[in-house]
Amino acid sequence: MSAHRAKKKFGQNFLVDEQVIADIINAIRPEPDDNMVEIGPGLGALTRPLLQRLQHLHVVEIDRDIIARLESDYSPGNTGKGDKLVIHAGDALEFDFAALPAPLRIVGNLPYNISSPLLFHFAAFAECIKDMHFMLQNEVVERMVAEPSTPEYGRLSVMLQYRFYMEKLLDVPPESFRPAPKVDSAIVRMIPLPASEISVRNEKLFAVIVRTAFGQRRKTLRNTLRGYLDEMDFEKLGIDPRLRAENLAVADFIKAANYLEGRAK
């Protein structure tokens, strides 16, 4: 089969650095019985070493040319691994991960152009996920794990940190890919928090409060949340209305949303 040309519309950058690949597999530590799902297997940089350790591997791929290559490379008559690899053709943004055996372990080199929507999509299936390991643009990873009162801390930080424990594991330079992206990359580990530790009562309201607060980053909470909280509310919550959204901890956003949910009843 001819060499595959990376397609810009799918945000394809293929990992080729063998040491980075080995480091990622060591970080994931796949076990034979794991219910593993790989997002965007591409040319198989992670697929091959994963199949060496797993009894079964599910992959979700949107590119028909890559699907054809996978079907050729891993057909039962070719490698004897066809029964080990289950290919799901389609968009990961629309895939129902709850349809797969739980608990899931999800891995992948995510397309950087849709990484945030993908992360929010995965969050909707947190209850059936054991952990996730993703290659992402380093800037996105820094935002995911950012602490309050830092430039990187924002809506993405809050909306993921209230659902997941997250840890940046590895830095990956552009030259580890073909074609080389114009940005640095990083590997992040995400582990869903137990349901008992998630104290948000109304997730839709929580999301609205967070989005509204960060909608105008330079304005104070007194201004951004004026449609939800007045001076007396801020006083009851113990939150200084002169602060900006970036100064609030995740727990403060949860407290504000739960307060509003309780007041509405």
C-alpha positions in Angstrom: 0.0 0.0 0.0 1.3 3.5 -0.9 2.5 5.9 1.7 -0.3 7.9 3.4 -0.2 11.6 3.1 -1.3 13.5 6.2 -4.6 15.3 5.7 -4.9 18.8 7.1 -8.7 18.6 7.4 -8.2 15.8 9.9 -5.4 17.5 11.8 -3.1 14.6 11.1 0.5 14.6 12.5 1.9 11.1 12.8 4.1 10.1 15.7 7.4 8.6 14.5 9.8 8.9 17.4 10.3 5.4 18.8 11.6 6.6 22.2 8.5 8.8 22.7 6.3 5.9 21.6 8.0 3.6 24.2 7.6 6.3 26.9 3.9 6.6 26.2 3.3 2.9 26.3 5.2 2.7 29.6 3.1 5.6 31.0 -0.1 3.8 30.0 1.0 0.4 31.3 -1.6 -1.6 29.3 -2.7 -5.0 30.8 -4.0 -7.9 28.6 -7.5 -7.7 29.9 -7.9 -3.9 29.6 -10.8 -2.5 27.6 -8.7 -0.1 25.6 -9.9 2.4 22.9 -7.5 4.3 20.7 -8.7 7.5 19.1 -7.2 8.2 15.7 -4.7 5.3 15.3 -3.2 6.9 12.2 -0.3 4.8 10.9 -0.3 2.6 14.0 2.5 4.1 16.1 0.7 3.2 19.3 -1.6 0.6 17.8 1.2 -1.9 17.2 2.8 -1.9 20.7 -0.7 -1.8 22.3 -1.7 -4.9 20.3 1.4 -6.7 21.6 0.1 -6.3 25.1 -3.7 -6.4 24.8 -6.1 -9.2 24.0 -8.4 -6.7 22.2 -8.1 -3.2 21.0 -10.9 -0.9 19.8 -9.9 2.0 17.5 -12.0 5.0 16.3 -10.9 6.4 13.0 -12.6 8.9 10.6 -10.1 8.7 7.6 -11.3 6.1 5.1 -7.8 5.6 3.7 -6.4 4.8 7.1 -9.3 2.5 7.8 -8.5 0.6 4.6 -4.8 0.4 5.7 -5.8 -0.9 9.1 -8.1 -3.5 7.6 -5.3 -4.6 5.3 -2.5 -4.6 7.9 -4.6 -6.4 10.6 -6.7 -8.8 8.6 -6.8 -12.3 10.1 -5.1 -13.8 7.1 -2.3 -11.3 7.1 -1.2 -11.0 10.7 -3.4 -13.2 12.8 -4.4 -10.1 14.7 -7.7 -9.3 12.9 -9.8 -10.7 15.7 -7.8 -8.5 18.2 -8.4 -5.2 16.5 -12.0 -3.8 16.3 -12.3 -0.8 13.9 -15.0 1.7 14.5 -15.3 4.0 11.4 -16.6 7.4 12.2 -16.1 10.7 14.1 -14.9 10.3 17.7 -17.0 13.5 18.5 -20.1 11.5 17.7 -19.1 8.1 19.0 -21.1 6.5 21.9 -18.3 5.3 24.2 -21.0 3.9 26.6 -21.6 1.2 24.0 -18.2 -0.4 24.6 -17.3 -2.6 27.6 -16.5 -0.7 30.7 -14.3 0.4 32.4 -12.7 2.0 29.4 -9.1 3.1 29.0 -8.9 5.7 26.2 -5.7 6.7 24.5 -4.8 8.7 21.4 -3.0 11.4 19.6 -5.9 13.8 19.4 -6.4 16.2 16.4 -5.3 19.5 17.9 -8.0 21.4 15.9 -10.8 19.7 17.8 -9.1 18.8 21.1 -11.3 20.8 23.4 -14.7 19.6 22.0 -13.3 16.0 22.2 -12.3 16.4 25.8 -15.8 17.7 26.7 -17.3 14.8 24.8 -15.2 12.3 26.8 -16.3 14.0 30.0 -19.9 13.0 29.3 -18.8 9.3 29.5 -16.7 9.8 32.7 -18.7 7.2 34.6 -17.6 4.4 32.3 -14.0 5.5 31.9 -11.1 4.2 34.1 -8.4 6.6 32.7 -7.3 8.5 29.5 -3.9 9.3 28.1 -3.8 11.8 25.3 -1.2 13.6 23.2 -2.3 17.2 22.9 -0.9 20.6 22.1 1.3 21.6 25.0 -0.6 24.9 25.4 -3.9 22.9 25.9 -2.3 20.6 28.5 -1.0 23.6 30.4 -4.5 25.1 30.5 -6.0 21.8 31.6 -3.7 21.4 34.7 -3.4 25.2 35.4 -3.7 26.6 38.9 -5.9 29.6 39.8 -4.4 33.1 39.3 -2.1 32.0 36.5 -2.4 33.1 32.8 -3.3 29.5 31.6 -6.2 29.1 34.1 -9.5 29.4 32.4 -12.8 27.8 31.5 -11.2 24.6 30.2 -9.3 24.2 33.5 -12.4 24.5 35.6 -14.7 22.4 33.5 -12.2 19.5 33.4 -10.8 19.8 36.9 -14.1 19.3 38.6 -14.5 16.0 36.9 -10.9 14.6 36.5 -7.6 14.3 38.2 -5.1 15.4 35.6 -1.3 15.2 35.3 1.1 16.3 32.6 3.4 13.4 32.0 5.7 14.1 29.0 6.8 16.9 26.7 7.0 15.9 23.0 8.9 18.1 20.6 7.6 18.8 17.0 10.4 16.7 15.4 8.8 13.6 16.9 6.1 13.8 14.2 5.7 13.7 10.4 4.8 16.2 9.3 6.2 18.3 12.2 3.5 20.5 13.8 4.3 24.1 14.5 3.6 23.7 18.2 5.1 21.7 21.1 3.0 18.7 22.3 2.6 16.9 25.6 1.1 13.8 27.1 -1.6 14.2 29.8 -3.2 11.6 32.1 -6.9 12.0 33.0 -8.6 10.0 35.7 -12.3 10.5 36.4 -13.0 11.5 40.0 -15.4 9.2 41.9 -19.0 10.2 41.8 -18.9 10.7 45.5 -16.3 13.5 45.1 -18.3 15.4 42.4 -20.4 17.9 44.3 -21.9 19.9 41.5 -25.7 19.6 41.8 -26.7 21.1 38.4 -24.0 20.6 35.8 -25.7 22.7 33.1 -26.0 25.7 35.6 -22.4 25.1 36.6 -21.3 25.2 33.0 -23.2 28.5 32.4 -21.7 30.2 35.4 -18.1 29.2 34.4 -18.6 30.2 30.8 -20.2 33.6 31.8 -17.5 34.3 34.4 -14.7 33.7 31.9 -16.6 35.4 29.0 -14.8 38.7 29.7 -11.7 37.8 31.5 -10.5 41.3 32.4 -13.8 42.2 34.1 -14.6 41.6 37.8 -17.1 39.0 39.0 -19.3 41.8 40.1 -19.7 42.7 36.4 -19.6 39.3 34.7 -22.0 37.6 37.1 -24.3 40.5 37.8 -27.2 38.6 36.1 -26.8 35.8 38.7 -25.3 37.2 41.9 -25.6 40.5 43.8 -23.5 42.0 46.5 -25.4 40.1 49.3 -25.0 36.8 47.4 -21.2 37.3 47.1 -21.1 38.1 50.8 -23.0 34.9 51.7 -20.6 32.9 49.5 -17.5 34.5 51.0 -16.4 35.5 47.5 -14.9 38.9 46.8 -16.8 40.4 43.8 -13.7 42.5 42.9 -11.9 39.4 41.9 -11.8 38.1 38.3 -12.8 34.6 37.3 -9.2 33.5 37.0 -8.7 34.1 40.7 -11.4 31.6 41.8 -10.7 28.0 42.7 -12.8 25.2 41.2 -14.5 24.8 44.6 -15.6 28.5 44.5 -17.4 28.0 41.1 -19.0 24.8 42.5 -20.1 26.7 45.6 -21.6 29.5 43.5 -23.5 27.2 41.2 -24.9 25.1 44.1 -26.0 28.2 45.9 -27.9 29.4 42.8 -29.4 25.9 42.3 -30.6 25.9 45.9 -32.0 29.4 45.7 -34.0 28.4 42.6 -35.9 25.7 44.5 
